[in-house]
């Protein structure tokens, strides 16, 4: 099981728990729709980053085996994948910081 699938599973569990707690509150139903949109956006973004990583890995294999001689495309692909992973890590860190602050507010 990959880190991405574990993270998404935990995120889905948190959404389900929130939904179960707040089933009778109409204000929360409206926020559920926006949460669902956020969830879809997050999943879509993670899948795009994963695709970039896989594509750059394939390009490295092709270059190493001699199938491709295009160094420029390889370097661009590696740079894009690296930048996307750095941004994903930064967003994850910010989300975790926000989560920790919310948890500390409740105590």
N, C-alpha and C positions, 0 to 999 in steps of 0.2 A: 504494500500500500504506500503510495507516494505521499510526500509532505503536503502537496496541494490537495489531494483527496481527503486527507485527515483534517486539514484546516477547513475545507468546505463542509465536511461532515459535522464538525463542531459548530460551525456557523449555522448550519441548518438546524441542529439541535437547539441552539440558543433561540432561533426564530420560532421554532415550535413551542418551546417553553414560554416565550413571551406571549404567543397566541393563546396558549392554554390558560395562562394567568389572567389575561385581559379579554376573555370572550364576551363578557356582558357590557363592556364599556364602548359606546358608539364612537367616542373620540379616538380610541385606539384602533378601531377598524379603518379609519381614514389613514392613520399612520402605517397600518399594515400594508396598504397599497404602495405607499412610498418606500417602505422597507423592501417590498417585493421588487420594485423597480431597482433599488440599490443592489439587492442580491443578484438580480440578473446582470446588471452592469458589472458588478464585481466578478461574477463567473465568466462573463464574456472577456473581460480584460485579462483575467488569469489564463484563459484558453489561448488568447492571442500571444501572450508572453511565452507560453509553452510551445506554441507553433514556431515562434521565432527561434527558440532554443533548439528545437528539433531540426529546423531548416539549417541552422548554422552548423549543427553536428553532422548533418548529411553532407553539407558542402565541404567540411573538413575531411570527411572520409573520401569524398570524390577527389579532392586535391591530393590527399596522401597516396591514393591508389593510382594517380596519374590520369584519371578520367577527365579532369578539368584542369586547365592551366590559368584560369582567370583569378589572379591573386587579388585584384581590385574588388571584385564582387565578394570574394571570401572575406576580405577585411571589413568591407562595409557591413556584411551580414553579421559578422562577429561583434562589431561595434554596436549595431542596433540591438542585438540580443543582450549584450552586456549592459547597455544603457537601460533597456526595458527591465532587466532584472534589478538593477540598482534602484530604479523608480519604484518597483514593486516592493522591494525591501524597505524603502523609505516610507511608503504608504502604510505598510504593515506596522512599522515601528510607531508611526503617528497614531494609528488606530489602537495599538496596544497601550500607548501612553494615555490616550483619551479614556479607554476602558478602565485603566487603573485609577484615574482621577474620579471617574463616576463611582467605582466601587468604594473608594475612600470617602466620597461624599455621603454615602449611605451609612457609614460607621459612625 
